[in-house]
Amino acid sequence: MEKEEMIRPLGISDMDTVLRIWKTSNLQAHSFVPSGYWERNVELVRKAMSEAEVWIYESDGRIVGFVGLAGDYIAGIFVEMECRSRGIGHALLDFLKKRHRFLLLHVYEKNSRAIAFYRREGFECRDRHVEEDTGEMEWTMAWMKENIPF
């Protein structure tokens, strides 16, 4: 039997699940950042999500990933650990690429898996800088539709 999969906007009832995915994903992908940093920011992220454009990836009625945006800036793509490497992040990015001419994001330099993913998706590094809150090196990466001057 084929899975029913869809991308839809964040609903109020989705918030606790999305925040759990956000926190768990950050703890797994960013072991170099003290875990207390993510704990301290849960309520800040809850507020930011309520003001941002958030798209949910749902599989058989279960939220397994999401992407958050502020304009053309991708605040983050998060996928449940057991669902990674199944094309969910790619599907979320394709969804955004159809709606935007330009996309920008930040990624920690130590998150080599994410950097490789974004490069495969056509993003290029535009800048490197130290992220103030964590002291970690971070890349600014950008994607644009072809034939659009930077």
C-alpha positions as CSV (number, residue, x, y, z in Angstrom):
1,M,0.0,0.0,0.0
2,E,1.3,3.4,-1.0
3,K,1.9,6.1,1.6
4,E,-0.1,9.3,1.5
5,E,2.3,12.2,1.6
6,M,1.6,15.9,1.5
7,I,3.1,19.3,2.3
8,R,0.7,21.7,4.0
9,P,0.8,24.9,6.2
10,L,1.5,24.7,9.9
11,G,-1.7,24.4,12.0
12,I,-2.0,25.5,15.6
13,S,-2.5,21.9,16.7
14,D,0.9,21.0,15.0
15,M,3.0,23.2,17.2
16,D,4.0,20.7,20.0
17,T,5.0,18.0,17.4
18,V,7.0,20.5,15.3
19,L,8.8,21.9,18.4
20,R,9.7,18.3,19.4
21,I,11.1,17.6,16.0
22,W,13.0,21.0,16.0
23,K,14.6,20.3,19.4
24,T,15.4,16.6,18.8
25,S,16.9,17.3,15.3
26,N,19.0,20.1,16.6
27,L,20.3,18.0,19.5
28,Q,21.2,15.2,17.0
29,A,22.7,17.3,14.3
30,H,24.5,19.8,16.5
31,S,26.2,17.8,19.2
32,F,29.0,20.5,19.2
33,V,26.5,23.1,20.7
34,P,25.6,22.6,24.4
35,S,22.2,21.0,24.7
36,G,21.1,23.8,27.1
37,Y,21.2,26.2,24.2
38,W,18.3,24.4,22.5
39,E,16.4,23.9,25.7
40,R,16.6,27.7,26.4
41,N,15.3,28.6,22.9
42,V,12.2,26.4,22.7
43,E,9.8,29.2,23.7
44,L,11.5,31.7,21.5
45,V,11.2,29.3,18.6
46,R,7.5,28.7,19.4
47,K,6.9,32.5,19.1
48,A,9.0,32.8,15.9
49,M,7.1,29.9,14.3
50,S,3.8,31.5,15.0
51,E,5.0,34.5,13.0
52,A,6.8,32.6,10.3
53,E,5.8,30.7,7.2
54,V,6.0,27.0,8.2
55,W,5.3,24.1,5.9
56,I,4.7,20.6,7.3
57,Y,5.6,17.3,5.5
58,E,3.1,14.7,6.5
59,S,3.3,11.0,5.8
60,D,0.2,8.9,6.4
61,G,-1.2,11.5,8.7
62,R,2.0,11.9,10.8
63,I,4.2,15.0,10.8
64,V,7.7,13.8,9.9
65,G,9.4,17.1,8.8
66,F,9.0,20.8,8.3
67,V,10.6,23.9,6.9
68,G,10.4,27.4,8.4
69,L,10.8,30.6,6.3
70,A,11.0,34.3,6.9
71,G,10.6,35.8,3.4
72,D,13.4,34.2,1.3
73,Y,15.3,33.1,4.3
74,I,15.1,29.4,5.3
75,A,15.2,29.3,9.1
76,G,15.6,25.6,9.0
77,I,14.6,22.2,7.5
78,F,14.0,19.5,10.1
79,V,13.2,15.8,9.5
80,E,12.6,13.1,12.0
81,M,15.8,11.0,12.4
82,E,14.2,7.7,11.3
83,C,12.8,9.4,8.2
84,R,16.0,11.1,6.9
85,S,17.5,10.2,3.6
86,R,14.1,9.4,2.1
87,G,13.7,12.5,0.0
88,I,11.7,14.6,2.5
89,G,14.2,17.4,2.8
90,H,14.5,17.4,-1.0
91,A,10.7,17.6,-1.4
92,L,10.4,20.5,1.0
93,L,13.2,22.4,-0.9
94,D,11.5,21.7,-4.2
95,F,8.3,23.0,-2.8
96,L,10.0,26.2,-1.9
97,K,12.0,26.5,-5.1
98,K,8.7,26.6,-7.0
99,R,7.6,29.6,-5.0
100,H,10.8,31.6,-4.7
101,R,13.4,33.0,-7.1
102,F,16.1,33.1,-4.4
103,L,16.6,31.3,-1.1
104,L,19.1,32.0,1.7
105,L,20.1,30.0,4.8
106,H,22.7,29.6,7.5
107,V,24.3,26.3,8.4
108,Y,26.9,25.4,11.0
109,E,30.3,24.5,9.4
110,K,30.5,21.4,11.5
111,N,27.2,20.1,10.1
112,S,28.9,18.5,7.1
113,R,25.9,16.4,6.3
114,A,23.6,19.4,5.9
115,I,26.3,21.3,3.9
116,A,26.5,18.3,1.5
117,F,22.7,18.2,1.2
118,Y,22.4,21.9,0.4
119,R,25.2,21.7,-2.1
120,R,23.5,18.8,-3.9
121,E,20.4,21.0,-3.9
122,G,22.2,23.8,-5.7
123,F,23.1,26.1,-2.8
124,E,26.5,27.8,-2.8
125,C,28.5,29.2,0.1
126,R,28.4,33.0,0.0
127,D,30.0,33.8,3.4
128,R,31.5,32.3,6.5
129,H,31.2,34.0,9.9
130,V,31.1,33.2,13.6
131,E,27.5,32.8,14.9
132,E,27.3,35.0,18.0
133,D,25.1,32.9,20.3
134,T,27.1,29.7,20.0
135,G,30.5,30.9,18.9
136,E,30.4,28.3,16.1
137,M,31.5,29.0,12.5
138,E,28.5,29.3,10.2
139,W,28.1,29.4,6.5
140,T,25.6,31.6,4.6
141,M,24.4,29.6,1.6
142,A,22.2,30.8,-1.3
143,W,20.2,29.3,-4.1
144,M,18.8,31.2,-7.1
145,K,16.8,30.2,-10.1
146,E,18.9,30.3,-13.3
147,N,19.4,33.6,-15.1
148,I,18.9,35.8,-12.1
149,P,21.8,38.1,-11.3
150,F,23.0,37.9,-7.7
